[in-house]
Amino acid sequence: MLGILGIAAVGALLFDMLLLSRGLVVSFRDLLDSVGFDVRVMATDAPLLGGPRLLRATATAGELAVLPEIAEIIPMLMADAEVSGSGPRPIEVSLMGVDPGERRPWTVVDGEDLEPAGQDISATLLISRALATRLQVSPGDEIALRAVCASDRAALPPVRFHVNGVADFPFDDSGQLSAAASRASVAGACGASGDEADMLLIASREGHGADAAVAAIRQRRPDLYPATNEQIVARMQESGFTYFRQISAVLSTITMLFGFLLMTVLLTVSVHQRLAEIAALRALGLSRARMAADVLSQSVLLVGCGGALAVPIGLGLSVWLDAILKAMPGIPAALHFFVFEPRALALHAALLAVTAVLAAVYPMWLVATLPIATTLRNEVVS
């Protein structure tokens, strides 16, 4: 029982490391897909929101919207803002400007959504739950925002917005203060007269897919840099997510080594305690292969029982570890570091099976090479 519990503890840690190896990638991909847009277009091949803005965004969106591969396209503009008159220290807000369409990159939880493009939405605003709690405001109230769009630009006067509703923004962390308004109102608050956007959010048409939409955009506008969600995730995996994959590989290797040593010690001690019994069975006519298979069966039994216990223990442990990692600043509340996948469970079973076989090699060799007569004589003399 102690051996099974030891294997369960080792297996639980191994299972968590397998969940961590791809958990952030899978969760980030699900987060991108949850917004409803599977293609993003930027002015350069730079990280998200890290390059120059798109100029003539409205005209570009209209030019791409006629492509049969595209179902919907909306420009998005990001800016920083401060709540005016909120106290001695300004409250910083992440301000998103979009041209609302059928799909919205947020979920309204209280009040009303922004009106579709073409209607009067110049003075309406959606705020996050954290911002509503911080300011003690609700739908129907008004707040004044002072846009902070560039370090070299003079201070701009505050603009009053009518709070239309409270929304959840998928890329916010638990304490982030966010708001969304029309792109025109955000640009006006920034004092910008140009038609700019940080990126274009595109939903591909059903039956064509994201890859077809990207190919059509590149053919129509070679100067733009479209990318599917899969390509964005692959780019992030090569840079930002490498650390967790390396940590997972190192800890998985160490965990398997501990599991191998634990099983080898348990089986070796078990064999040494049963030397007289094994010699007697060999003398009665049981073959070396039969006795070696007995040791291998014992190894499979221990690892199988321990591995079965490791899965629920690992799942419970992953929830606790995930909460610790998500406490880091800047991590979206909807992002998870440990994500269950069927492939992780299959790989966990395969690694434990390999460990069971390798750990039984030395004890099986002891059984196969055991001198029968000498062992029985030593047993009688002792």
N, C-alpha and C positions, 0 to 999 in steps of 0.2 A: 504493500500500500504506500509506503514511503517512496519507493521507487516510482510508482505511478504518479504520485503528487509532484515529485521532482521533475518528471518528464512533462507534466501538465504545466508547471511554472515555466520551464524552458520553452515549451511549445507555444504558450500564450505570448511570450515576448517575441518569438519568431513570427507568429501570426500578425502581431501588431506592426512589426517592421515591414512585412509584406503589404499590409494595408497602407503604410506610410509611403512606400516606394512609388506608388502611382496615385495615392489618394488626392494629393493637391492638384495633379493634372486632371483627373476625372472630375473633381469638384469644380475646378475653374472652367472646364468645358461645359458642364451643366449650367454653371452660372451665366456663361455667355449665351447659351441656347435659351435660357429662361427669359431673356429680354425679348425674344421674338425676332431678332435680326441675326442672320447667319453670314453676312458679309459686311466688312467695314472698309471704307475708302478714305485714304489720307493723301496728303500732298507729297510726302516723301516716305521712303522705306525706313521709318524711324519707329521706336516703341510707341505704344498707345499714348496719345496726348503729349508726345515728347518732341514733335517736330513743328515746322511752320504750318500756318493755317492755310486752308483752301480759300482762294479768292474766287469771287463770282460764284458763291456756293449755290444760290438759287437757280442761276442759269445752268450750272453743271448738273444739279439735281434734276431739272426739267429735261435736260438732254439725255440723261441716263434713264429717266423714268419711262421713256417710250420703248426701251428694249423689251422684247417679249420675255426675256429671262427674269425680269425684275417685277415683283408684285407691288412693292412699296419702298420709298426712299425718303428719309428725312435728314436734314442737316442738323448738327449738334454743335453748340458753342459753349465752352466752359470758361468760367471766370471766378475770381474770388470776390467776396463782399464782406462788409462789416455792418452790423446792426447799429443804426444811428440812435443815440440816446439810450443805450442799454446799460449805462453805468460808467464808472471810472475807467474800466478796461473794456475795449471793444470786443464784441463777440464775432469771431470769424466764421463765415459761412461759405460753403462751396456752392456756387450758383451755376445751374445748368440751363441753357437756353435751347429750346427745340421748336420745330414747327410741328405741332401735334397732328398726328394722322390716326389711322385705325389702330395701329399698334403703339403702345406707350412704354418707354423704358422705366416704368415704375408701376406700383399698385396702390390705388387710392384706398385708404382704410377709414377715412372719415371726411364728410363734406362732399364736394363735387370736383370733378376733373376739370382740366383746362379745356376750353372749347376748341373744336377743330380749327385748322388754319383757315383764314379768310373771315373769321368772326372777330369781334372786339375782345381781345385777350391781353391788351397792352398793359393793363394794370392788375392782372390777376396772378396769383402765386400759389404754388404747392410747397409745403414744408414737410420736413421729416418729423417723425415722432420725437426724436431727441431735441430738435429745435423748438417744437411746440411746447415740450415740457420745460425747456430752459427759459423760454420767454413767457410762459404761462399764457399762450394765446390759443385760439381755436378758430375754426372756419367762421368767417364773418368779420374778424378783426382786421386791423391794418398794422403793418410794420414798415419802417423806413430802412432801406438798404443803401449803403454807399459802396459803389463798385470800386474794386482795386484791381485794375486790369493790366497795368504796366508800372514798373518801378520808376520810369522816367517821365510819367505823366502827372500833371498837377492833380491835386485833390479835387474830386468831383462832388457836386452837391448830392445829398441823399435823394432817393426816389421812393415815393410811397407806393406800396403794393397792397392790394386787397387779398387776404388769405382765402383762397377758394376751398382748400381742403388739406388734409394730412395724408401723406403717402409714404410707402416703403420704397426706398431706392436700393436695388439689389447689391450694389457695390459699396454700400456704406458699412462702416464698422459700427459697433454698438453705441458709440458715443459721438459719431460724426454728425455735424450740423449741416444739413443740405437743404436746398430749395430749387425749384424748377419754375421757369416762366417761359414766355415766348422768346424766340431768338431775337426778334426785333426789339423787345423791351430790354433784354440783357445787353444788346449792342448799344442801345440808347443810353442805358445806365453807365456804360463804359465810355460814352462820348465818341463812339466809333461810327463813322459815316459809311464805311465800306460794307460789302456783303460778304462776310467771312464765316467760316465754320472750322472747327477742329477736325471733324470727320463727318462722313456721310454714313448713316446706318441704313442698311439695305436688307430687305427680306426677299429672298429668291422666290420665284413663282413655282407653285407645286407642279411637279412633272419635269422640271428642268434641273433644279438643285443649285447649290452654292457654287460648285466648280464651273458649271455652265455660265452662271452670272458673272463670275470673275473673268472668264475667257472673253465674254461679250464686252465687258467694260474695258479690258485691255485692248481689244480690237478697236473699240470706238474712241477711247481716250488713252493713248499710250503714255501720256504724261502723268497719269494718276497711278496710285499704288493700292489696288484692292487686295484684300486678304480674307479668306474664309476663317471661320472660328477654329477649324482644325489647324490651319497654318499659323494662326496667332498662338494657339496652345503649343504647337511644336516649337515656335520661336521662343516662347517663355520657358519651355522645358529645357531648351539648350542653355539658357542663361539663368533665370531667376529660380528655377526649380531643381537645378543640379545639386545644390547643397543637400536637400532632403533625400534625394536619390542616393547620394554617396553615403550619407549617414545610415540610411537603411541597409545598404549593401554591407557596410562594415559591421554594424550591429547584428545583422543576420548571420554573417560568417562566424562571428564570435559566439553567437547563441548556438549555432549548429555544432561548433567545436565543443562547447560545454555539454551539449546533449550527447555527443559522441563519447566523450570521456565518462560521463555519468553512466551511460548504458554499458560501456565496456567494463567499468569497475563492478557494476552490479552483476553482470553475467559472469565475469571472471570469479568473483567471490562465490556465486551460486555454484559454479562448476567445481571449485575447490572443496566446497562443503559436501558435494555429492560424488567425490572421486570413487569411493568404495562402491556406491550404488551403480555408478556408470560401469566400473570394471566388472561387477557381478552380472549386469545385463549383457555386457559384451561376451562374458564367458558362457552365458546361456544361449548365445547364438545371434544376438542382434548385431547388425552390421555397423560399420563406422558411419556410413551415410545416414542410417536411421538415428543414431545418437546425435550426429551433427544437426540433423533436421529438428531434433528435440530442442537443442539450444536455440536454433533460429526461430522456432515457434514461440519459445519463451520471450525472445527479444521482440518479436512481432506483437505478442500479447501485451507486453509492458508498454511499448510505444503506441500501439493502437488505442489502449485504454487512456493513456496519458494524453495522446493527441486529441481524442474525442472530448476530454475535459478541457483541453486547451482552447478550443474554439469559443465556447461561451465565456470563459474567463478572459480571453483576449478581447472579445467584443466589449465586455464591461470595462476592461482596463482602457480600451481605446477611447471610450466616451470621456473618461477622466483626463487622459492625456490630451485629447483634442480640445477640451475646455481650457487646459493650461496654455497650449500653443495659441489658441484664438484670443487669449488675453493680451497678446502682443499688440502694440498700437498699429493702426493702418490695415488690419486684417478684416475684410468684409465679414459681416455677421453670417452671411449665407455660405461662406467658404469653409471647407472642412479639410483637415490634414489626413484623417483616417477615413477611408471610404471602402465599404465592402464590395468586392467583386467576386464572381464565381471563379475567375482565373486565380485569384489569390488563395481561395480555399483549395483548388486543385494543386497549385504549386506547394502549398503548405503540406498537403498529404504526400506529395511526391518527395519532398525534402525529408520528411520524417521517415518515409519508407527507405530511402537511401541510408539515413542514419541508422535505422534498425539493422540493415544488412551489414553495413561496415562495422558497427559495434559488435556484431556477432562473429566476425571473422576470426579474431584471436581465440575466444573461447571455443569455437568450433575446431580450430587447429589443435587445441589442448585435448579435446575429446577424441579427435581422430588419431592422435599420436600417443594416446595413453597406453603405457605398458600394463597389460592385464595382470600377469602373474606377479610382478613386483608390487603393484598397487594392492592386490589382495593380501600378499604376504605382509606388507607394512601395516595393513589394517588389522590383521590378526595379532601381530607383535605389539602394536600400540594398544 
